[in-house]
Amino acid sequence: MTRFEQLAHTHSDLCRINEIARSASGLPVYALRLGTGARRVAILSGMHGCEPSGPRGLLAFLDALLSRSAPFEATVDPSILQSATLVVIPLLNPGGAARFAMHFPGSWHGTQLQGWTEANRQRFFAEGNEPLHFFFSTWVKQPPMHFTPDQIAQWEAGGNVLGSSLTDGGLDMWFDWAETHGDETRAAKELLGGFRPHVVADFHNFMFPTEVFAPTVYSQGALAWLEESLAGAIQEAWRARRLPFRDRPPRPYPKPAEPYYEDAWFHKLGAATLIIEFNGGMPATEGAECEALPGERPLTRRESLESAFVAATALARRAAETS
């Protein structure tokens, strides 16, 4: 977060940074606003602290856009800021990210967990999701994924800490867009409600292989076409960089039983919505949304971060070009 602050302050003529909320432990949630163009694009990342590629890939994207650097030997055309206005919330869950960094000092699963053994699988899901298994004997997330203060106290009384998927307040923001228990969720909704984006993308990092989901189950007509067009542009960019991903026509994210997911709320704003999942270095093949492909391999840290950088670049460019 210090790097994001430094970057924004160094380029205050092009970028504004604002604190929109604080976690229960006092960590700031920042939003950055760039550009003056008519197309309004929002990118969210770091909703789950155990998903590090999005925030770091966005840092590389913003550095290239503002400082004219060339991370991964690639540049970003600054004229994007004349055609589009960007709002970036790079780390929605700083408390979870801090816990992940405590458990994995390199902030990366793949360097600490060598192989998808059963022991590593248990460690992987425990680090992100506890006390889910402690109370409900399962790793499968069930809404609302919001633990009470008494449950948190019971869990921490045993010397444990909350999983890094959860906020400091003990909730998973993925399920919080309808009921809005968390300060972090509320602040994001207030910001985006005022911004009224044409396009929203949310970066996640718990997938094998990397995949962009579109169109959503809530869209049709021109909105579905725009979502598919944006997804195609991102796939084209990954393909050009020879980054492994699910190289087939994009598919919708599995339809939720209840409209508590973020994409349902984004569509109330009239925004085209993409959910992008980057392979995080481990073959996490759990969950209905995952469709592992034969022969796929976990990405290296560099490849995963580059995948997020490339996705942000392609999304902003295509959104700026689309009326």
N, C-alpha and C positions, 0 to 999 in steps of 0.2 A: 504494500500500500504506500510505503514511502516513495517507491519508484514512480507510482502513478501521480502522487503529489508533486514530486520534483518535475516530472514531465509537463504537467499542466501549468505549474507556476513559471517554468522556463518559457513556455509558449502561451502566455496569458492573452496575447493578442489574437490567438486562434482558438483557444480552449478555455472553458470555465469549469472549475471543479467545485462541487458543493457537497457538504455532508448532509445526507437526507435522513439518517437514523443512527442509532447506536445499539449495539447488541447488549444483552443483559449484563455482560462483563465489561461494558464500556468501550468496546471497539467500534470505530466509525465505519459506516457504510457510505461510500462515495458514489456520486454520479458525475460524469463528465459530459459536457455539451460542446460540440464542434460544428462549424459550418453555418452557412446562411441560406442554403438551397431550399427549394420548395418541397422536395421529397423528404419526408421525415422517417428516419430509420432508428430503431432501438435495438441494442444488443445487450443481453443479460448473460451473466456468467457467475460461477461460484456459488450457486444455490446450495450445493452440497460441498462441504469442505474437503471431502475426499476425492474431488474431481479437479485436479490442478491444471490441466492443459488449457482450459478456456481462459482463465485470468492471465496466464503467462503468454498465451498466443495473442490475446488482446493487447497486452503491453507491447509486444513486438509490433503489432499492427499500428498502434497509436504512435509509437516511436518512429516507425517508417513514415507515417503520414505527416507528423509534425516536425521531425528532425531530419527528414530525408535520409535516414539510415537505410541499410539494405540487409535486414535480418534474413537468414537463409538464402542470401544472394538474390533477393527479390526486392523490388521497390513498390511503392504505392503512389499513384498519381494524385498530387494534392488538389487537382481541379475537382475532385469529388466534393470538396467542401463548398464549391460554388453551385453545385447541382443538388446537394443533399444537406440536411441537418441531421447530425448523429447525436443520439443520447446513449451513453454506454454506462451500465452499472457493472463494473468488472468483478466485484466480489460481494455478492449478496449476503454471504454467511461468513463473516470474518472470524467468528468464534469457532465454527466448525473447522475452518482452515487452520487456525492456530492449534487445535487439538490434533489435526492430521499431521502437521509439522512436528508436533511433539512425539507422535507415535512413529512417524517415518521422517527422520531428520532430513533426508534428501527430497522430501515432498514428492515421492514417486513410488508407486507400488512395485513396478517391475524390477527395480534395483534391489529391493529387500526380499521379495518373495520369488524365489527361483523355482518355478514350476507350479502347476495347478494341482498340487496334492490335496488330499482331503483336509490335512492339517492347515495348509495355507488357505484353503477355501474357507474354513471356519474362522480363521484369523481375519481374513479379508472382510467378511460380512460382519463379524463382531465389531471390528474397529469402526465401521461406518454406521451400524444400526443399533447397537445396544443402547438402552436396555430392552429392546424388542424381544429378543429370545428369552431374556430373564423373566419377563412377565407373561409372554404368550407362547413360548416354546416353538417359535418359528422365526425364520429369517425373512419370510414373505411379508412385505409391507402391507399393512391394512390401514385404510383411512380411519380416523384423521391423522394417525401417527403424531399424536400430541400427548406427551406425558405430563401428568399433573405434578404440582410441586411436591406432593407427598411421595409420588413414585420416584421422582428425581432424588429426593432426600433418601429414600430407601436404597436406591441404587448406589448413591455416592457414599452411604454409610459403610458399605463394604470395601471402600477404598477404590471404587471404580470411577470412571469419568464417562460423560455422555459420548455417544458415537459422533463421528465428525460429519455424518449426513445431517445431524440435527443442529438447530440453532442453540445458542446459550439458554434459551427459554424452553428447550426440550421438545421442539416440533420440527417436522420435516416440511419445509416450505412448499414442496411439490403438491401437497394436499391442502394448502392453506389459502387458495385464491378465492374461495367462496366465503368461508367463515372468517378469515382474516384475524387469527389470534395473535400473530407475531408482529412486532413493531417493524421488522425488516420488510415483511410482506406489505404491510399498510403503507409504508413510505414508498415502495416501488409502485403500488397501485395509484397512489396520489400523484406521483410524478408522471407516470405514463398516461393517466387520465387527463392531465393538463396538457401533455405534449401531443396527444392524439396521433400516434405514429401510423404511417401507411404500412410499415413492415416491422415486425418484431421477430427476432431470432433469439433463442435461448440455447446456450452452449452447455452440454453435459459431457461426462467423461467416464461412463460406466458401461461400455458397450464393446462388443466384439462381433463383426468388425466395425470400423467407422461407418456412420450412416447419417444421411439427412432425410428426415421424414416429411413428405408432402404428397398430395394436399392433406389438410387436416380433415377430420370427419365432419367438421362443422361448416366447411366451405363448399361452394359450388359456383359455376359460372365463371365470371371474370376473376373473382378472388381465387378460386381453385387454379385457374390458368396462371395467375401471377405466382402463386406458391410453387407450382411445378416449374415455371420458368426460372425462378430464383434457385430452386434445388438443382436444376439442370446446370446452371452456371457454376454452382459450387462443385458439382461432380466434374464438369469439364476442367476446372482449375486443378482439382486433385489429380485428375488423369494426366494433365500436362506436366505436373510436377512428379509424376510417378509415385504418388503416395497411395498405399493400399487402402481400399475402401470397398463397400458393397457396390460393385460396378454393375448395377442393374437399374431399371427404371425405379425412381423413388416410390415408396409406398406410404400410406397414411400411418400415423402412430395408432396403435391399437385403441379402439373406441372405449373410453371409460364408462363405467356403469353410472357414475354420478358426475355432474359438471363442476367438480371441485378442482380439476386441473387448470393450469394456467392458460392453455390454449383456448378453453371455453371462455375465459374472461377476456383474453385478447380479442376474440372475435366480437365480443360486445362493443369493443372500440372500433370495429370495422377494419381491423388490421390483418393483413396477410401474415401468417404465422408459420415459422419453421422451428422444429426441434432438431438439434444437431448433436449427435452422440459420437464422441471421439474414442477410439480404442486407447485405453490407458495403460497399455503395457502388460496386461494380464488378460487371459481369455475368460472374462466374466460372462458366461453364457447362460446366466439365470434370467428368468422373466419372460413374459409373453412377447415383449417387444424385440427380444434378441433372436436372431436367425443366423447362427454360426455357419460359415461357409467352409467346405472341405479345403484343406491346404492353406488356409489363412494362418498368419502368424501374428503374435503380439507385436505392436509397434515399439520401436525404440522411443526413448524420451524425446529426442530431437524430432523424430517423425510425427509424434503426437502433437507437439507444440507447433510444428510447421503446419500440420493439418488445420489447427485452429486459426493460425495466422492467415493461411490461404483462404479459408472459409470466410473470415471477416472481410478480407480484401475483395473477394469475388462478390459477396453479398452487397457490400456498399456500392461497388461499381455498377452491378446490374440494376440495383434499386434506383440509383441515380439516373440511369438511362431510361427507366421505364416510366411512362406517364400514366 
